[in-house]
């Protein structure tokens, strides 16, 4: 225990002597947590719309006004022909083109139906797909408004109207920041923990101090613990600062207990730091360890469900996410923050994380070989 205590003191002194490490550990993650939720917005607005109106009727004008007033679209082009409207898309002036046929109002009134054409610039698939979905929803509402007006007229037979009242559970106002901030915080804690842990043993090799440790009576388990515990403490401090920032800046207060988050994060950090130390035992230089750590954490983050729902991924990718520790922590953070889940609700994730922790740290201990001389 005395040797472990001295090793911990050495690691903490080495960390706090370097001002750059403190800035990277505490200041940079907080800046990222402030900026990323503001930029990573699932809701797309200011979609540039082009219109070709061959009808110029009261119904077509009312429909165009309804689309523009939704707040999602900006009327950027009003062409006389479809060819001119398509040319505006080719020049990236517009993202969507709505063509209203001639006699649109007449067909709608006499035949009770009318056709519209929506051309989408699908180079940006997300923007194009959401834009098309937005405009279809607006057109459905417009169609419902017209039918409701017609039902009240005596010359049309009354038809039943079904009114749907949506109820949004766990995130009533559909605030994307409530959904994104917990996930981004997990990503930042993961990147800090894995990258610093991956550099730890390699830095000893480059400084030449690894040889002094190798000839000392320190056991491999004590050495790995001495490298793991300091960054485990620092990563939990970063998590605490992030939770404070989420509460003060974004007003995000967990429905569950903070203790549930910390219990899970304690196990999670043992696993992710163990992965970093494992990578560090294989690398010979800090550049190697940083590149490998960046590669691994990038895959973990992209396949974590932070930006893309796991259920919408291909089946092979969903299988990979089962072996991704980050996906479990993001799921737990959202469960505790939004649903108020407790330890009994996340017991499966805790067991999985314990398995990751034993696997990565056990591998790191076995892979680290003390060499004298």
NUFIZA-769794 format. One record per residue: residue in one letter; x, y, z of N, C-alpha, C, O in turn. Coordinates in steps of 0.05 Angstrom, whole numbers, plus 5000, padded with zeros to 4 digits. Layout:
# NUFIZA-769794
aXYZXYZXYZXYZ...
***
This chain:
# NUFIZA-769794
x501749765000500050005000501750255000501050454988x504050245014505850485015506950544987507150774979x507650324973508650364946506550484928507150664911x504050394931501850494915501350794922500850954904x501550854948501151134957503251314944502651534935x505751234945507951394933507551424902508051634891x506651214890506151224861503851414854504051564834x501751414871499551604867500451894870499752064855x502151934891503152204896504852304872504652534863x506452124862508152184838506452264814506952454801x504352104809502552154786501152424789500952574769x500052474812498552724816500452964814499653174802x502852944825504753164823505553214794505853444785x505852994779506653014751504453154735505053304716x501953094742499653204727499453504733499153664715x499453584759498953854766501354044761501054284763x503653924756505954094749505854204720507154394713x504154074704503954154676501354314672499254204672x501554574669499154744666497554664641495154704641x498854564620497454494596495454264601493254264590x496254074617494453854624492053954638489753854633x492354134657490054244672488154384653485654354655x489254534634487454674615485954484598483554514593x487354274589486054074572483953914587481853854577x484553864612482753694629480253844636478053724636x480454094643478154234655476954464638474554484636x478654614625477654854611476554774583474254854576x478054614568477154544541474454384541472754444525x474054184559471554044559469154224565466954194554x469554424583467354594590466654784566464254834561x468654874551468155034527466654864507464754964494x467454614503466154444484463254384492461454374475x462854354518460154294527458354544524455854514521x459454774524457955024519457255054489455055144482x459154974472458855034443457354804428455654864412x458054554434457054334419453954314420452754274399x452654334443449754314443448354534427446154504417x449754764425448554984409448854934379447155024363x450854784371451354734343450054464334449054454311x450154264351449054004344446054004348444953904368x444554114328441654144330440353954310440953964286x438653774320437253594302435153734285434353634264x434253964295432054104281433254284259434954454265x432354244235433454394212431454624205429054574201x432454864205430855094198432155244174434255164165x430855454166431855624144432355464119434455494106x430455284112430755134087429855314064427655424064x431555344044430955514021428955384003429455163993x426755523998424555413982424255563956424355813955x423855413934423055533909420255453902419355223907x418755633889415955583883415455643853416355843842x414055453840413055503813409955473815408955253817x408655703813405755713816404455763789404555993779x403255553778401855583752398955653756397555713736x398055653780395155693785394555983793392556103784x396156103811395756383821392956423832391756623827x392056223847389356243858389556313888391756323899x387256353900387156423929388156183945389456213965x387455943937388255703951391255653950392455593970x392455703926395255663924396855873940398855803952x395956113940397256323955397056273985398956314000x394756183994394356114022396255884030397255884052x396555694012398255464018401155554020402655464038x402055724002404855824003405355984028407455954041x403456154036403756304060403856134085405356194104x402355914085402455724108405155594110406155554132x406355524087409055394088411155594098412755514115x411055844088413056034096412756114126414756154140x410256134135409756214163410455994183410356054207x411055754174411755544192414355594207414855474228x416055754195418655814207420955634198423255674205x420255424182422255244173423355314145425555234137x421755474130422455524102422755824097421455994110x424555884078424956154068424456154038425755994024x422656324028422156344000424456483986424756733989x426056333971428456443958428156473928429656613915x426156333916425856353887422956313880421556143891x422056483862419256463852419456463821419556683809x419456233809419956203781417356163766415256093777x417556223740415156193723414955913712412655823706x417155763708417055493697418555303716420255383732x417955053712419354843728422354833721423954793738x422954883696425754883687427355093702429655053711x426155333704427555553719427855483748429855543760x425755363760425955283788428055073793429355083814x428254883774430254673777433154793774435054693786x433354993757435955133754436855263780439155273786x434955363795435555483821436655273841438355333857x435555033839436554813856439454743847441154693864x439854733821442554663811444654863819446954793822x443855113823445655323831445855343862447155523872x444655153876444555153906443255403917443755483940x441455523901439955753911437655663929436855793948x436555423922434255313937434855023944436454893931x433454923964433654643973431354473964431554243959x428954603963426554463954425054633934425254883934x423654503916422054633895419254533897418754293894x417354703900414454643901413154743875413154983870x412154553860410754623835407754583839406854363845x406254803835403354803837402154793809402554993794x400654593801399754573773397554783767396254893786x397054823742394854993734392254863742391954623743x390255033747387554943756387654773782386154593786x389554853799389854713825387354753842386254563853x386355003843384055053859381554923847379854823862x381354933821379054813808378854513813376754403818x381154383810381254093815380554023844379253823849x381554183862381154133890378154163898377154003913x376854363886374054413893372154223879370354113891x372654173852370754013837371253713840369353563843x373753633840374453343840375253243868375753013872x375353433887376053373915378953263917379553123937x380653323898383453233900385153403880384053503860x387653423887389553573870392353463875392953363897x394053483855396753383857398853603858398453813845x400953563874403153753876405753603871405953363875x407753753862410353633858412453773876412654013876x413853613891416053713908418653593899418953343901x420453753889423153663881425153733903425153963912x426753543911428553583934431453563925432153383910x433053753934435953733931437053533952437253613975x437753293943438453083962441453053965442352843975x443053253957445953233962446453223992447953054001x445153404007445153384036442653214043440453324046x443052954046440752774050439152834074436652814073x440452914096438952974121437153214117434853214124x438353424107436853674103434553634083432353734087x435153494061433153444041430853274051428553324046x431553054066429552874076427753014097425352984096x428953154115427353294135425753524123423453564131x426853664103425353874090422853764076420753874078x423253534062420953404049418853314070416453344065x419753214092417953124113416453364125414053344130x417853584129416553824140414353924121412153984130x415053944095413054064077410753874073408453964069x411153614074408953424073407053454097404653444094x408253494121406653534144404953784143402653794151x406154004132404754254129402554224109400354334113x402954084087400954044067398653874078396353924071x399253684095397153524107395353694125392953674125x396653874140395154054157393354244141391154294148x394554334119392954514101390554364089388454484087x391054114081388853954070386653914091384353924085x387453874116385553824138383954084143381554074148x385254314141383854564145381754604124379454694130x382354544099380454584077378054394081375754484079x378554144088376453954092374654034116372253994115x375854144136374254234159372354454151370154464160x373354634134371654854124369354754107367154844109x369954554090367954444073365754294088363454294080x366554164110364554014126362454204136360054124139x363154444142361254644153359454754132357454884138x360154714106358354814084356154614079356554374080x353654714074351354544072351454354048350154144048x352954434026352854264002354654024004354653843987x356154004026357853764030356653604053355753714073x356653344050355653164071357653174095360053154091x356553194119358353194143360052934145358952724140x362552974152364352744156365652764183366152984193x366052534196367252544223370152644221371552574203x370852804241373652904242374952784266373952804289x377252654262378852534284381052734292382652804276x380952804317383052994327384952834344384252704363x387552864338389652724352391152924369392053134360x391352864395392753044414395352894422395152704438x397652984413400152844421400952904449400453124460x402352714461403352754488406252664488406852424484x408152844492410952784491412052724519412152894537x412752464523413652384549416652424552418152404532x417552484576420352524584421652774574423452884586x420752874551421753124540419453274528419153294503x417653384544415153494534415453714513413853734494x417453884516417854104497419654034474420354204458x420353774471422153674450424653844448425553914426x425853904471428254064472430653884466431253704482x431853924443434053744435436453764454437953574456x436853994468439154024485438853834509440853724519x436453794519436053604541436853324532437753164549x436653264507437353004496440252984489441552774493x441453204480444253204470446253244492448353114492x445753424511447753494531448853254547451253224550x447153074557448152844571449952674554452052574563x449252634528450852474510453552604504455652474504x453552864500456053014494457853004519460352974516x456753024543458353004567459652734569462052724577x458252524563459452254563461752244543463852134549x461352354519463452354499465952494508468152394503x465652724521467952874530469452724552471952714552x467952614571469252464593470752224581472952154591x469552094561470851864549473451944534475451804537x473352154519475752244504477952324523480352264518x477252454545479352544564480552294578482952274579x478852124588479751894602481451704585483651624594x480551634561482051444545484651564534486651424533x484551814525486951934513489151974534491451914528x488552074557490552124578491651864589494051834594x489851664592490751404602492551274581494451134588x491851304555493451184534496251294533498151164524x496551554541499251684540500851624565503251684565x499651514585500951504612503451334612505651434618x503151084605505550904606507550984585509950964589x506451074561508251144540510051384548512351394541x508951574563510451804572512751714590514951824590x512251504607514351394624516651284606518951304613x515851144584517851034567519551254554522051224552x518251464544519751674531521551834550523651924542x520651864575522252014594524451844606526251944619x524351584603526351404613525851314642527451164653x523651404654523051334682521851054684521750944706x521050934661519850674662521850464672521150264685x524450504666526550314675526850324705527250114717x526650564717526750584746524450434759524750304780x522050454747519750314758520050014754519249864771x521249934732521549644726523249504747522849274754x525349654757527149524776526249564805527549464823x524049704808522949744836521249504843520549344826x520649474869518949244878515949284873514349134884x515249484858512449534852511349314835512449234815x509049194843507748984828506249104804505649344803x505648924784504249014761501449134767500649334756x500148994785497449094793497549364806495949534800x499549404824499849664836500549884816499650114817x502249814797503050004776500650094759500250324755x498949904751496549964735494650134752493450324742x494250064777492450214795493550504799492050694799x496150524801497350784805496950964781496851204783x496850844757496350994733493351054729492651254716x491650884739488750904734487351094753485751254745x488051074779486551224800486651524796484551654799x488951644791488951944788487152044766485652234770x487151904743485452004721482551924726480652044715x482051714742479351644750478151874766475851954763x479751984785478852214801478452464784476452594787x480352514767480152754750477752744731476352944726x477252504720474952474701472352514716470452624705x472152424741469752464756469352764763467152854765x471552904767471353194771470353334746468653514747x471353244722470353354697467353304694465853474685x466553054701463652994700462053174718459953264711x463153224742461753404761461453684750459253804752x463653784739463454054727461554064704460054254700x461453844688459553834666456653834675454953964663x456053684696453353674707452553944719450254024716x454454084732453854354742453254544719451354694720x454854524698454454694674451854634661450454824652x451054384659448554304647446154424663444154504652x446554434689444354534706444254834705442054954704x446554974706446555264708445955394680444355574679x447155284659446855414632444355314618442855474607x443955054618441754934603439254874620437154794609x439554894646437254834663436454544664434154474668x438354364659437854084658438353964686440553954696x436153874699436253754725435353464723433153414713x437053274731436252994728433652924744433353024767x431952774732429652674746430452454766429052414786x432552314760433652114778435652244797435952484798x437052074812439052164832441752194819442552034802x443252394828445952424819447652184827449552104813x446952064850448551834859448451604839450451454836x446251574826446051364805448051414783449351224773x448251664774450151734753453051674762454651564747x453651754787456451724797457151434801459451354797x455251274810455850984814456450854787458350704785x454850924767455350804741457950914729459550764717x458351174732460751304720463351194733465351174719x463151124758465551014772466350754759468750704755x464450584753465050324740465850374711467750254701x464450554698465050614670467850714666469250634648x468750894683471351014681473550804686475650824673x473050614703474950404707475350244681477550164674x473150204667473250054642474650214620476350114606x473850464617474950624595477850704600479450714581x478650754625481450804632483050544628485450564620x481850324634483250064630483850024600485949924593x481950104583482450094554484750274546486450194530x484750514557486950704551489650594560491650604545x489750474584492250354593493050114576495450074572x491149964567491749734550493049834524495049714515x491950044512493150154487495950254493497650244476x496250374517498850484524501050264527503350324522x500250024535502249814537503249714510505449604509x501749764489502549674462504149894448505849834431x503550144453504850364439507650414449508250374472x509350514431512050584438512550884440514350974454x510851044428511051334429508351454435506251324431x508351704445505851844451504251894426501751894426x505551934403504151974378502651724370500351744361x503851494373502451244367500051214385497851144375x500351254411498151214429495851404424493551334426x496551654417494451854412492851784387490451804386x494251694366492951624341491151384345488851374335x492151174359490550934364488151004382485850914377x488651164402486451244420484351404406481951364410x485251594389483351754373481651574355479251614352x482951374342481551194324479351034339477151014330x480150924362478250754377475950924388473650844386x476551154400474451324412472651434390470251484395x473651494367471951594345469951384337467551444333x470751134335468850914328466850884351464450854346x467750894376465950874398463851094398461451044402x464751334392462851564393460851554370458451604374x461751474346459951464323457951244325455751264315x458751024339456950794342455750784370455050574380x455451014383454451024410451451094412450351064434x450251174390447551264392447251564399445051654403x449451704399449451994406448052154384446352314389x448852104359447752254337445752094320443852204309x446051834319444351664303443151444321444651304335x440551414322439351204339440450934331440750864308x441050774352442250504347440250334331441050174315x437650364336435650204323435550244293434750074278x436450484283436450534255439050454241439250484217x441050354256443550264244443149994231441249844238x444949924212444949644201445249444223446349504245x444449204218444548994238447348934248447748894272x449348944230452048894238453049114257454649054275x452149364252453049584269451749564297452949624317x449249474297447849434323449249224340449349244364x450349014327451848814341454448934353455148864376x455749104338458249234348457649404372459249414391x455349544372454649724395454349574421454649694442x453849314420453649154445456349134458456449074482x458449174443461149164455462449444457464849464458x460649644457461549924458460850034486458450084490x462750084504462050184530460750464529459050524546x461450624510460250894508457250884504455851044516x456250704488453350684483451850624509449650724512x453050464527451750404552451550654570449450704583x453650804571453651044589451751254578450351384594x451651294552449751494540446951404546445251574553x446351144543443751044549442951094579440751174585x444851034597444351074625443951364632442151434647x445651544621445351834626442651934618441352084632x441651854595439051944585436751814602434751944607x437151574611435151444627434951584654432651634664x437151654667437151784693436252074690434652164706x437352214670436752504667433852544659432552724669x432852384640430152444628427952274640425652364642x428552024648426451844658426451804688424551704699x428751884701428851844730429451564737428551474759x430851414721431451134726433251104750434951284756x433050884764434650824787436550594782436750504759x437950514802439950294799438650034790439949884774x436249974799434949734790434349734760434249524747x433949974749433249994721435749974703435449904679x438050024714440550014698442349794706444749794700x441249594719442949374729444349224706446649134709x442949184684444249054661446649204651448749084646x446349474649448549634640450949624660453249634651x450349614686452449604706453949334703456449334704x452449114700453748854697455548854672457748744672x454548964650456148984625458649144629460749064619x458449364644460749534648462849404667465249434663x461849254686463749094703465248894687467648854691x463948774667465248584649467348724633469548614630x466748964622468749114607471149194624473449174616x470549274649472749364667474649134673477049164673x473548894679475248664685476848584661479148514663x475548584638476848504613479148684606481448594601x478648944604480749134595483049154615485349154607x482349184641484449214661486048954665488448954669x484648724663486048474665487948434642490248344646x487148514618488848494595491248684597493448604590x490748924608492949114611494949014631497349044627x494048894653495948794673497548564662499948544666x496248384647497648154636499648244614501748124611x498848454599500548534576502948704585504948714571x502748834609505048994619507148804631506648664650x509448814619511648644629513848814640514848994626x514648754664516948904676519548784666519948544666x521248964656523848874646526049024660525949274661x527748894671530049024685532249074666532648914647x533849284670536049344653535249484628536949554612
***
